[in-house]
Amino acid sequence: MNFTDTTFVKQQYATSANLDARIALHEKFSTASEPFHDWLFDHVALPKNARVLEIGCGSGALWERVREKIPNSWNITLSDFSFDMVETARAKFQSLISSLQSLQCDAQYLPFASESFDGVFANHMLYHISDLHRALAEIRRVLKRGGTLYAATNGMGHMRELSELTTAVSGVTFTDQTPERLFGLENGAAILEQHFAHVTCDVQANELRVTDVESLIAYVNSGLLYKAATRTAQSEQAFRQRVQHEIDTRGAFHITKAVGMFIAN
């Protein structure tokens, strides 16, 4: 499985449906003290009149969650490789955020002048870029001097129990080509330091306690990484039984989360 393959990315994010299903599981069953996007935004320090760019905006989940915290004086540009994602975000926010603009573009070829933005957000998407260093060079280029990149990603232990269960019911093992190995909490700093002078990382304390089998099935079916768990009727039945047993005996199916954010400038 190649997470940077253009065809894969286009299929996976042709609409917001897959992404929405994954976000829903995390929002519904997270044990964190505050929702991830609120936690992320708590770490943001940008000027009052900042120009802000989000790369890979998806359905606009970040801005939907923190809308009341966004300074009215910010000028925000949302971008995504998927035209449908851009249109979804535009429909949500065009009438609510007067200074918002949106466009479809490739992170490897940003259509902006140098030193255009005070802040760039690139959350859970850098591992989808085929030439990551080209994209990071572009981000560095469009950031003003002293500007900041905020880039959320996952670590190697992320969703470990789901990976183990998928292997147990399907026999499919996970290769080294997981998103976190391309750009994750363990290697992200070394990658970013090739483009930015200062890089820090904050990790959110969190896990999932899933109490509904159907929500987890929807998550599994939303992507390719765990899809082997429901590929056959036999594997899906075994998956459902194992999850339900955990819920019945332990109160929930517990899933480790390893998620955090790099801040680079």
C-alpha positions as CSV (number, residue, x, y, z in Angstrom):
1,M,0.0,0.0,0.0
2,N,1.5,3.3,-1.1
3,F,0.0,6.2,0.9
4,T,1.7,8.8,-1.4
5,D,0.3,7.4,-4.6
6,T,-1.7,10.0,-6.4
7,T,-4.4,7.6,-7.5
8,F,-4.8,6.3,-3.9
9,V,-5.1,9.8,-2.5
10,K,-7.6,10.9,-5.1
11,Q,-9.8,7.8,-4.5
12,Q,-9.5,8.1,-0.7
13,Y,-10.4,11.8,-0.6
14,A,-12.7,12.0,-3.6
15,T,-15.4,13.1,-1.2
16,S,-15.4,13.9,2.6
17,A,-17.3,10.6,3.5
18,N,-14.2,8.5,4.4
19,L,-12.5,11.3,6.3
20,D,-15.8,12.1,8.2
21,A,-16.2,8.5,9.2
22,R,-12.7,8.5,10.7
23,I,-13.1,11.8,12.5
24,A,-16.4,10.6,13.9
25,L,-14.8,7.6,15.7
26,H,-12.2,9.8,17.3
27,E,-14.6,12.5,18.4
28,K,-17.1,10.1,19.8
29,F,-14.8,7.8,21.8
30,S,-11.8,9.9,22.7
31,T,-10.8,10.0,26.4
32,A,-8.7,13.2,26.0
33,S,-9.5,16.2,28.3
34,E,-10.4,18.3,25.3
35,P,-11.1,17.6,21.6
36,F,-8.0,17.3,19.4
37,H,-8.7,20.4,17.4
38,D,-9.2,22.5,20.5
39,W,-5.9,21.1,21.9
40,L,-4.1,21.9,18.7
41,F,-5.4,25.4,18.5
42,D,-4.3,26.0,22.1
43,H,-0.8,25.7,20.8
44,V,-1.2,28.2,18.0
45,A,0.5,31.6,18.4
46,L,0.0,33.9,15.4
47,P,-0.3,37.7,15.0
48,K,-3.7,39.4,15.4
49,N,-3.8,40.2,11.7
50,A,-2.3,36.9,10.5
51,R,-2.6,35.5,7.0
52,V,-3.1,31.8,7.4
53,L,-3.0,28.8,5.0
54,E,-4.2,25.3,5.6
55,I,-2.9,22.6,3.2
56,G,-5.1,19.5,3.1
57,C,-8.0,21.2,4.7
58,G,-10.3,18.2,4.1
59,S,-13.9,19.0,5.1
60,G,-12.8,21.9,7.3
61,A,-12.9,20.0,10.6
62,L,-10.3,22.2,12.3
63,W,-12.1,25.5,11.6
64,E,-15.5,24.0,12.3
65,R,-14.4,23.0,15.8
66,V,-12.5,26.2,16.7
67,R,-14.7,28.7,14.8
68,E,-15.4,30.8,17.9
69,K,-11.7,31.1,18.7
70,I,-10.7,32.4,15.3
71,P,-9.7,36.1,15.4
72,N,-12.0,38.1,13.1
73,S,-8.9,39.8,11.7
74,W,-7.3,36.7,10.4
75,N,-7.3,36.1,6.6
76,I,-7.6,32.4,6.0
77,T,-7.0,30.4,2.8
78,L,-8.1,26.7,2.8
79,S,-6.6,24.4,0.2
80,D,-6.8,20.7,-0.7
81,F,-5.7,18.3,-3.4
82,S,-9.3,17.2,-3.7
83,F,-11.7,19.6,-5.4
84,D,-14.7,18.1,-3.6
85,M,-13.0,18.7,-0.2
86,V,-12.4,22.3,-1.1
87,E,-16.1,22.7,-2.2
88,T,-17.3,21.1,1.1
89,A,-15.2,23.4,3.2
90,R,-16.2,26.5,1.1
91,A,-19.9,25.7,1.6
92,K,-19.5,25.4,5.3
93,F,-17.5,28.6,6.0
94,Q,-17.9,31.1,3.1
95,S,-20.8,32.9,4.9
96,L,-19.4,32.5,8.4
97,I,-15.8,33.6,7.8
98,S,-15.7,36.7,5.7
99,S,-12.0,36.7,5.0
100,L,-11.9,33.0,4.0
101,Q,-10.7,31.9,0.6
102,S,-10.4,28.4,-0.8
103,L,-8.8,26.7,-3.7
104,Q,-7.7,23.3,-5.1
105,C,-3.9,22.9,-5.3
106,D,-1.0,20.5,-4.9
107,A,1.2,21.1,-1.8
108,Q,4.3,20.5,-4.0
109,Y,3.4,23.5,-6.2
110,L,1.8,26.2,-4.0
111,P,0.4,29.0,-6.1
112,F,1.3,31.8,-3.7
113,A,4.0,34.4,-3.6
114,S,7.0,34.0,-1.4
115,E,6.5,35.1,2.2
116,S,2.7,35.3,2.0
117,F,1.6,33.7,5.2
118,D,2.2,34.0,8.9
119,G,1.1,30.5,9.6
120,V,0.6,27.3,7.7
121,F,-1.4,24.3,8.9
122,A,-0.7,20.8,7.5
123,N,-2.5,18.3,9.7
124,H,-2.4,14.5,9.1
125,M,-1.5,14.9,5.4
126,L,2.2,15.3,4.9
127,Y,2.6,11.5,4.7
128,H,0.4,11.6,1.6
129,I,2.8,13.7,-0.4
130,S,5.0,11.9,-2.9
131,D,7.9,14.4,-2.7
132,L,7.6,15.6,0.9
133,H,10.8,17.7,0.8
134,R,9.6,19.6,-2.2
135,A,6.4,20.4,-0.4
136,L,8.2,21.4,2.8
137,A,10.4,23.7,0.7
138,E,7.3,25.2,-0.8
139,I,5.8,25.7,2.7
140,R,9.0,27.4,3.9
141,R,8.9,29.6,0.8
142,V,5.4,30.9,1.3
143,L,5.9,31.5,5.1
144,K,7.0,34.9,6.1
145,R,10.2,35.3,8.1
146,G,9.3,34.2,11.5
147,G,6.2,32.3,10.2
148,T,5.2,29.0,11.7
149,L,4.2,25.6,10.4
150,Y,1.8,23.5,12.5
151,A,1.8,19.9,11.4
152,A,-0.2,17.2,13.2
153,T,0.6,13.6,12.7
154,N,0.5,10.2,14.4
155,G,3.1,7.9,16.1
156,M,4.1,4.3,15.6
157,G,1.8,3.0,18.3
158,H,-1.3,4.7,16.9
159,M,-4.4,2.4,16.7
160,R,-2.1,-0.6,17.7
161,E,-5.0,-2.7,19.0
162,L,-6.9,-2.3,15.8
163,S,-3.9,-3.3,13.7
164,E,-3.4,-6.4,15.9
165,L,-7.1,-7.4,15.6
166,T,-7.1,-6.9,11.8
167,T,-4.1,-9.2,11.6
168,A,-5.7,-11.8,13.9
169,V,-8.9,-12.1,11.9
170,S,-7.5,-11.7,8.4
171,G,-4.0,-13.0,8.5
172,V,-2.9,-9.8,6.8
173,T,0.2,-8.3,8.3
174,F,1.1,-4.6,8.2
175,T,4.2,-3.6,6.2
176,D,6.7,-0.8,7.0
177,Q,4.8,1.4,4.6
178,T,2.4,2.9,7.1
179,P,1.7,6.6,7.2
180,E,3.6,7.1,10.5
181,R,6.8,5.7,8.9
182,L,6.6,8.3,6.2
183,F,6.0,11.2,8.5
184,G,5.3,10.5,12.1
185,L,6.1,11.6,15.7
186,E,9.3,9.5,15.7
187,N,10.9,10.8,12.5
188,G,9.0,14.1,11.8
189,A,11.5,16.4,13.6
190,A,14.5,15.1,11.6
191,I,12.6,15.7,8.4
192,L,11.4,19.2,9.3
193,E,14.8,20.2,10.6
194,Q,16.1,20.0,7.0
195,H,13.9,23.0,6.3
196,F,13.3,24.8,9.6
197,A,15.7,26.1,12.2
198,H,13.5,25.4,15.2
199,V,11.2,22.3,15.6
200,T,9.3,21.2,18.7
201,C,6.7,18.5,19.2
202,D,3.8,18.2,21.6
203,V,1.9,15.0,22.1
204,Q,-1.7,14.8,23.4
205,A,-2.6,12.3,26.1
206,N,-5.4,10.3,24.6
207,E,-6.9,6.9,23.8
208,L,-10.2,5.5,22.4
209,R,-12.7,3.5,24.4
210,V,-15.1,2.2,21.7
211,T,-18.4,1.1,23.0
212,D,-20.2,0.6,19.6
213,V,-19.2,-2.0,17.1
214,E,-20.8,-0.3,14.1
215,S,-18.8,2.9,14.6
216,L,-15.6,0.9,14.4
217,I,-16.8,-1.0,11.4
218,A,-17.5,2.3,9.6
219,Y,-14.0,3.4,10.5
220,V,-12.5,0.2,9.2
221,N,-14.4,0.5,5.9
222,S,-13.5,4.2,5.4
223,G,-9.9,3.4,4.4
224,L,-7.6,0.7,3.1
225,L,-5.3,0.2,6.1
226,Y,-7.7,-2.0,8.1
227,K,-10.0,-3.0,5.3
228,A,-8.8,-6.6,5.5
229,A,-10.8,-7.0,8.7
230,T,-14.0,-6.9,6.7
231,R,-12.9,-8.2,3.4
232,T,-14.7,-11.5,3.9
233,A,-17.8,-12.4,5.7
234,Q,-15.8,-14.7,8.0
235,S,-13.2,-12.1,8.9
236,E,-15.9,-9.5,9.6
237,Q,-17.8,-11.9,11.8
238,A,-14.7,-12.7,13.8
239,F,-13.9,-9.0,14.0
240,R,-17.3,-8.1,15.3
241,Q,-17.3,-10.9,17.8
242,R,-13.9,-10.0,19.2
243,V,-14.8,-6.3,19.6
244,Q,-18.2,-7.1,21.1
245,H,-16.5,-9.5,23.6
246,E,-14.2,-6.7,24.7
247,I,-17.1,-4.3,25.1
248,D,-19.1,-6.9,27.1
249,T,-16.2,-7.9,29.4
250,R,-14.2,-4.7,29.7
251,G,-16.8,-2.1,29.0
252,A,-15.1,-0.9,25.8
253,F,-12.7,-1.9,23.1
254,H,-9.6,0.1,24.1
255,I,-7.4,1.6,21.3
256,T,-4.1,3.3,21.9
257,K,-3.7,6.8,20.3
258,A,-0.4,8.4,19.5
259,V,-1.1,11.8,18.1
260,G,0.7,15.1,18.4
261,M,1.8,18.2,16.5
262,F,5.1,19.6,15.3
263,I,5.6,23.4,15.5
264,A,8.4,24.6,13.1
265,N,9.7,28.0,12.3
